[in-house]
Amino acid sequence: MTTLTQLNNILFDQLNRLNAEGCDIKQESERGKAMAVVAKEAVNNGTLAVEPAKDGTPMTVRGAGFFES
């Protein structure tokens, strides 16, 4: 997964699984909770990358997703 669009698609796929006939609600619910936690962190990381740009601070990605100004 590399984009917020892909993340969005994955989350909607999970909603479709939860809505499917014969769905193991307990299993899919636990899966959905785990996905939501990871998705929230992905969005938070994106926010960290965007916030400095609001005040014009140039940021670069260094190594495994670490940012430096």
C-alpha positions in Angstrom: 0.0 0.0 0.0 1.6 3.3 -1.1 -1.2 5.8 -1.4 -4.1 7.1 0.6 -6.4 6.1 -2.3 -5.2 2.5 -2.0 -5.7 2.7 1.8 -9.2 3.9 1.2 -9.9 1.1 -1.2 -8.7 -1.5 1.3 -10.9 -0.1 4.0 -13.9 -0.1 1.8 -13.1 -3.7 0.8 -13.2 -4.6 4.5 -16.6 -2.9 4.8 -17.9 -5.0 1.9 -16.6 -8.2 3.6 -18.4 -7.2 6.8 -21.6 -6.7 4.8 -21.3 -10.0 2.8 -23.7 -12.9 3.5 -22.1 -15.6 5.6 -19.5 -13.3 6.9 -17.8 -14.4 10.1 -18.6 -11.2 11.9 -16.3 -11.8 14.9 -13.3 -12.6 12.7 -13.9 -9.8 10.2 -14.6 -7.4 13.0 -11.2 -8.1 14.7 -9.5 -7.8 11.3 -11.3 -4.5 10.7 -10.2 -3.2 14.1 -6.6 -4.0 13.3 -6.8 -2.4 9.9 -8.3 0.7 11.4 -5.4 1.1 13.8 -2.8 0.7 11.0 -4.8 3.0 8.7 -5.0 5.7 11.4 -1.2 5.6 11.8 -0.7 5.9 8.1 -2.9 9.0 7.9 -1.1 10.5 11.0 2.3 9.9 9.3 1.0 11.7 6.2 -0.2 14.6 8.3 3.3 14.8 9.9 4.7 15.2 6.4 2.2 17.9 5.4 2.2 20.1 8.5 5.7 21.6 8.0 4.8 22.5 4.4 2.0 24.8 5.7 4.6 27.3 7.1 7.0 26.8 4.2 9.6 24.6 6.1 11.2 22.4 3.5 11.2 18.7 4.6 13.0 15.7 3.1 12.5 12.0 3.8 15.6 10.4 5.3 16.0 6.6 5.5 13.0 4.6 6.7 10.4 7.4 6.6 12.2 9.8 9.0 11.8 13.4 8.2 14.4 16.2 8.6 14.2 19.9 7.8 
